[in-house]
Amino acid sequence: MTHPKFILTAKGEIKMGMVTLHKDLLESGDQCLGGGYWEVDYGSNRLLLDGESTDFGAPLWHLVDEVKVPKGFSGMAVVYYPSDGSEAIRVA
């Protein structure tokens, strides 16, 4: 069964897709810095990210200088909600 999942790469790229495993989003040469799940809130023009990857853990946002969002989502605010219930983080 597939789910809307994302990963953060060491290059700061958010890679997203409907996949079974987070590792299915990796391409050759990618280094993953964690991941989670995504959904789009079109009413508020936001890309909502949450949780953590069972394959790679929670995203390590502090290890990238700039977060790069897929072109189809450019212009949207990107907000991450940690699975531990701590405050949301605007990442782009």
Residue frames as a rotation matrix with the C-alpha (Angstrom) as fourth column:
MET 1
0.580 0.815 0.000 0.00
0.815 -0.580 0.000 0.00
0.000 0.000 -1.000 0.00
THR 2
-0.396 -0.730 0.556 1.33
0.724 -0.621 -0.299 3.42
0.564 0.284 0.775 -0.92
HIS 3
0.500 0.453 -0.738 1.22
0.804 -0.560 0.200 6.60
-0.323 -0.693 -0.644 1.15
PRO 4
0.772 -0.244 0.587 2.19
0.151 -0.826 -0.543 10.25
0.617 0.508 -0.601 0.53
LYS 5
0.657 -0.634 -0.409 5.78
0.633 0.167 0.756 10.29
-0.411 -0.755 0.511 1.82
PHE 6
0.856 -0.478 0.200 8.74
-0.245 -0.713 -0.657 12.65
0.456 0.513 -0.727 1.56
ILE 7
0.460 -0.802 -0.381 12.46
0.878 0.346 0.331 12.58
-0.134 -0.486 0.864 2.22
LEU 8
0.909 -0.351 -0.223 15.00
-0.347 -0.936 0.061 15.36
-0.230 0.022 -0.973 2.75
THR 9
0.692 -0.720 0.058 18.31
0.624 0.556 -0.549 14.91
0.363 0.416 0.834 0.93
ALA 10
0.116 -0.775 -0.622 21.72
0.826 -0.272 0.494 16.23
-0.552 -0.571 0.608 1.95
LYS 11
-0.747 -0.335 0.575 21.41
0.634 -0.620 0.463 18.69
0.201 0.710 0.675 -0.97
GLY 12
-0.836 0.453 -0.311 18.34
-0.132 -0.715 -0.687 20.17
-0.533 -0.533 0.657 0.71
GLU 13
-0.690 0.592 -0.415 15.87
-0.524 -0.014 0.852 18.69
0.499 0.806 0.320 -1.77
ILE 14
-0.313 0.705 0.636 12.46
-0.546 0.415 -0.728 17.53
-0.777 -0.575 0.255 -0.63
LYS 15
-0.834 0.092 -0.543 11.52
-0.426 0.518 0.742 14.47
0.350 0.850 -0.393 -2.70
MET 16
-0.394 0.817 0.422 7.89
-0.657 0.071 -0.751 13.43
-0.643 -0.572 0.508 -2.55
GLY 17
-0.627 0.276 -0.728 5.72
-0.585 0.450 0.675 10.67
0.514 0.849 -0.120 -3.87
MET 18
0.517 0.767 0.381 3.12
-0.855 0.488 0.178 8.01
-0.050 -0.418 0.907 -3.27
VAL 19
-0.211 -0.728 -0.652 5.36
-0.586 0.628 -0.511 5.12
0.782 0.274 -0.560 -2.19
THR 20
0.675 0.353 -0.648 5.40
0.205 0.754 0.624 2.09
0.709 -0.554 0.436 0.06
LEU 21
0.437 -0.639 -0.634 8.77
0.870 0.121 0.478 2.83
-0.229 -0.760 0.608 1.66
HIS 22
0.798 -0.204 -0.567 10.61
-0.137 -0.978 0.159 6.13
-0.587 -0.050 -0.808 2.08
LYS 23
-0.207 -0.969 0.135 13.69
-0.072 0.153 0.986 4.55
-0.976 0.195 -0.102 0.53
ASP 24
0.101 0.333 0.937 11.70
0.894 0.384 -0.233 4.20
-0.437 0.861 -0.259 -2.71
LEU 25
0.956 0.272 -0.114 12.15
0.216 -0.909 -0.357 7.98
-0.201 0.316 -0.927 -3.14
LEU 26
0.270 -0.939 -0.211 15.96
-0.184 -0.266 0.946 7.78
-0.945 -0.217 -0.245 -3.16
GLU 27
0.972 -0.137 -0.193 17.85
-0.181 0.098 -0.979 8.15
0.153 0.986 0.070 -6.41
SER 28
0.512 -0.849 -0.131 21.40
0.813 0.529 -0.243 7.02
0.275 0.018 0.961 -7.06
GLY 29
-0.423 -0.818 0.390 23.83
0.563 -0.575 -0.594 9.23
0.711 -0.032 0.703 -5.14
ASP 30
0.300 0.598 0.743 21.22
-0.309 -0.676 0.669 10.67
0.903 -0.430 -0.018 -2.76
GLN 31
-0.804 -0.376 -0.461 22.01
0.358 0.315 -0.879 10.85
0.476 -0.871 -0.118 0.94
CYS 32
0.157 0.982 0.109 18.85
0.331 -0.157 0.931 10.93
0.930 -0.110 -0.349 3.03
LEU 33
-0.875 -0.399 0.273 18.52
-0.068 -0.459 -0.886 13.14
0.479 -0.794 0.374 6.10
GLY 34
-0.775 0.631 0.015 15.13
0.168 0.228 -0.959 11.79
-0.609 -0.741 -0.283 7.21
GLY 35
-0.824 0.564 0.046 11.58
-0.047 -0.149 0.988 12.02
0.564 0.812 0.149 6.02
GLY 36
-0.739 0.671 0.056 7.92
-0.054 0.024 -0.998 11.78
-0.671 -0.741 0.019 6.88
TYR 37
-0.264 0.780 0.568 4.48
0.926 0.370 -0.078 12.27
-0.271 0.505 -0.820 5.36
TRP 38
-0.962 -0.102 -0.252 2.93
0.030 -0.961 0.275 15.11
-0.270 0.257 0.928 3.36
GLU 39
-0.009 0.938 0.346 -0.36
0.965 0.099 -0.241 16.66
-0.260 0.332 -0.907 2.37
VAL 40
-0.841 -0.214 0.497 -1.38
0.404 -0.860 0.312 19.86
0.361 0.463 0.809 0.61
ASP 41
-0.098 0.791 -0.604 -3.68
0.738 -0.350 -0.577 22.45
-0.668 -0.502 -0.549 2.16
TYR 42
-0.438 -0.061 0.897 -4.83
0.839 -0.386 0.384 24.33
0.323 0.921 0.220 -0.92
GLY 43
0.634 0.771 0.060 -7.03
0.676 -0.590 0.442 26.69
0.376 -0.240 -0.895 1.12
SER 44
0.851 -0.381 -0.361 -4.02
0.013 -0.672 0.740 28.15
-0.524 -0.635 -0.567 2.92
ASN 45
0.817 -0.536 -0.213 -1.54
-0.304 -0.086 -0.949 27.44
0.490 0.840 -0.233 0.08
ARG 46
0.149 -0.764 0.628 0.68
-0.967 0.020 0.253 25.31
-0.206 -0.645 -0.736 2.35
LEU 47
0.194 -0.233 -0.953 2.56
-0.271 0.921 -0.281 22.06
0.943 0.313 0.116 1.97
LEU 48
0.516 0.097 0.851 2.21
-0.855 0.006 0.518 20.27
0.045 -0.995 0.086 5.31
LEU 49
-0.065 -0.633 -0.772 4.93
-0.266 0.756 -0.598 17.82
0.962 0.167 -0.218 6.32
ASP 50
0.402 0.196 0.894 4.78
-0.907 -0.049 0.418 15.69
0.126 -0.979 0.158 9.43
GLY 51
0.970 0.091 0.226 6.01
-0.165 0.928 0.333 12.63
-0.180 -0.360 0.915 11.27
GLU 52
-0.008 -1.000 -0.022 9.15
-0.853 -0.004 0.522 10.69
-0.522 0.023 -0.853 10.59
SER 53
0.256 -0.029 -0.966 10.37
-0.786 0.575 -0.225 7.97
0.562 0.818 0.125 8.27
THR 54
0.885 0.015 0.466 10.56
-0.301 0.782 0.546 4.41
-0.356 -0.623 0.696 9.54
ASP 55
0.746 -0.640 0.181 13.53
0.590 0.511 -0.625 3.99
0.307 0.573 0.759 7.18
PHE 56
-0.119 -0.864 0.489 15.47
0.599 -0.456 -0.658 7.19
0.792 0.214 0.572 8.01
GLY 57
-0.367 0.028 -0.930 13.94
0.892 -0.273 -0.360 8.91
-0.264 -0.962 0.075 11.06
ALA 58
0.646 0.616 -0.450 12.81
0.532 -0.787 -0.313 12.52
-0.547 -0.037 -0.836 11.40
PRO 59
0.622 -0.400 0.673 14.19
0.550 -0.389 -0.739 15.12
0.558 0.830 -0.022 8.94
LEU 60
0.096 -0.706 -0.702 17.40
0.878 -0.273 0.394 16.82
-0.470 -0.654 0.593 10.05
TRP 61
0.814 0.367 0.451 16.49
0.555 -0.720 -0.416 20.30
0.172 0.589 -0.790 8.80
HIS 62
0.831 -0.492 -0.260 19.43
-0.218 -0.718 0.661 21.92
-0.512 -0.492 -0.704 10.63
LEU 63
0.014 -0.883 0.469 21.91
0.363 0.442 0.820 20.09
-0.932 0.159 0.327 8.36
VAL 64
-0.078 -0.010 0.997 20.84
0.995 -0.062 0.077 21.91
0.061 0.998 0.015 5.18
ASP 65
-0.834 -0.320 -0.449 21.35
0.356 -0.935 0.004 25.58
-0.421 -0.156 0.894 4.33
GLU 66
-0.548 0.667 -0.504 18.41
-0.803 -0.589 0.094 25.85
-0.234 0.457 0.858 1.94
VAL 67
-0.371 0.537 0.757 15.35
0.177 0.842 -0.510 23.65
-0.912 -0.055 -0.407 1.42
LYS 68
-0.829 0.070 -0.555 14.40
-0.551 -0.275 0.788 23.05
-0.097 0.959 0.267 -2.22
VAL 69
-0.151 0.902 0.404 10.74
-0.266 0.357 -0.895 22.26
-0.952 -0.242 0.186 -2.86
PRO 70
-0.483 0.050 0.874 9.51
0.743 0.552 0.379 20.37
-0.464 0.832 -0.304 -5.96
LYS 71
-0.993 -0.029 0.115 8.48
0.093 -0.797 0.597 22.80
0.074 0.604 0.794 -8.73
GLY 72
-0.338 0.941 0.014 4.80
0.400 0.130 0.907 21.91
0.852 0.312 -0.420 -8.48
PHE 73
0.453 0.472 -0.756 4.79
0.869 -0.043 0.494 23.23
0.200 -0.881 -0.429 -4.91
SER 74
-0.690 -0.723 0.013 6.89
0.708 -0.679 -0.192 26.38
0.148 -0.123 0.981 -5.33
GLY 75
-0.555 0.466 0.689 5.21
-0.224 -0.881 0.416 29.44
0.801 0.076 0.593 -3.88
MET 76
0.588 0.746 -0.312 3.64
0.085 0.326 0.941 27.43
0.804 -0.580 0.128 -1.06
ALA 77
0.101 -0.486 0.868 4.65
-0.970 -0.242 -0.023 27.82
0.221 -0.840 -0.496 2.55
VAL 78
0.130 -0.141 -0.981 6.23
-0.037 0.989 -0.146 24.56
0.991 0.056 0.123 3.72
VAL 79
0.091 0.028 0.995 5.56
-0.955 -0.281 0.095 23.67
0.283 -0.959 0.001 7.35
TYR 80
-0.338 -0.286 -0.897 6.84
-0.054 0.957 -0.285 20.63
0.940 -0.048 -0.339 9.26
TYR 81
0.459 0.539 0.706 5.01
-0.810 -0.072 0.582 19.24
0.364 -0.839 0.404 12.30
PRO 82
-0.626 -0.775 -0.089 7.32
-0.650 0.581 -0.490 17.03
0.432 -0.249 -0.867 14.41
SER 83
-0.009 0.626 -0.780 5.88
0.021 0.780 0.626 13.73
1.000 -0.011 -0.021 15.61
ASP 84
-0.612 -0.284 -0.738 6.85
0.698 0.245 -0.673 14.54
0.372 -0.927 0.048 19.20
GLY 85
0.392 0.902 -0.181 4.20
0.905 -0.342 0.254 17.29
0.167 -0.263 -0.950 19.34
SER 86
-0.322 -0.548 -0.772 6.70
0.628 -0.734 0.259 20.15
-0.708 -0.401 0.580 19.56
GLU 87
0.224 0.457 -0.861 6.08
-0.153 -0.856 -0.494 23.42
-0.962 0.242 -0.122 17.75
ALA 88
0.761 0.128 0.636 5.70
0.584 0.293 -0.757 23.44
-0.284 0.947 0.148 13.97
ILE 89
-0.189 -0.898 -0.398 8.67
0.237 -0.435 0.868 24.65
-0.953 0.069 0.295 11.90
ARG 90
0.898 0.346 -0.272 8.41
-0.160 -0.319 -0.934 26.67
-0.410 0.882 -0.231 8.70
VAL 91
0.159 -0.882 0.443 11.11
0.430 0.466 0.774 25.15
-0.889 0.067 0.453 6.49
ALA 92
-0.798 -0.389 0.461 10.47
0.584 -0.307 0.751 27.07
-0.151 0.868 0.472 3.24
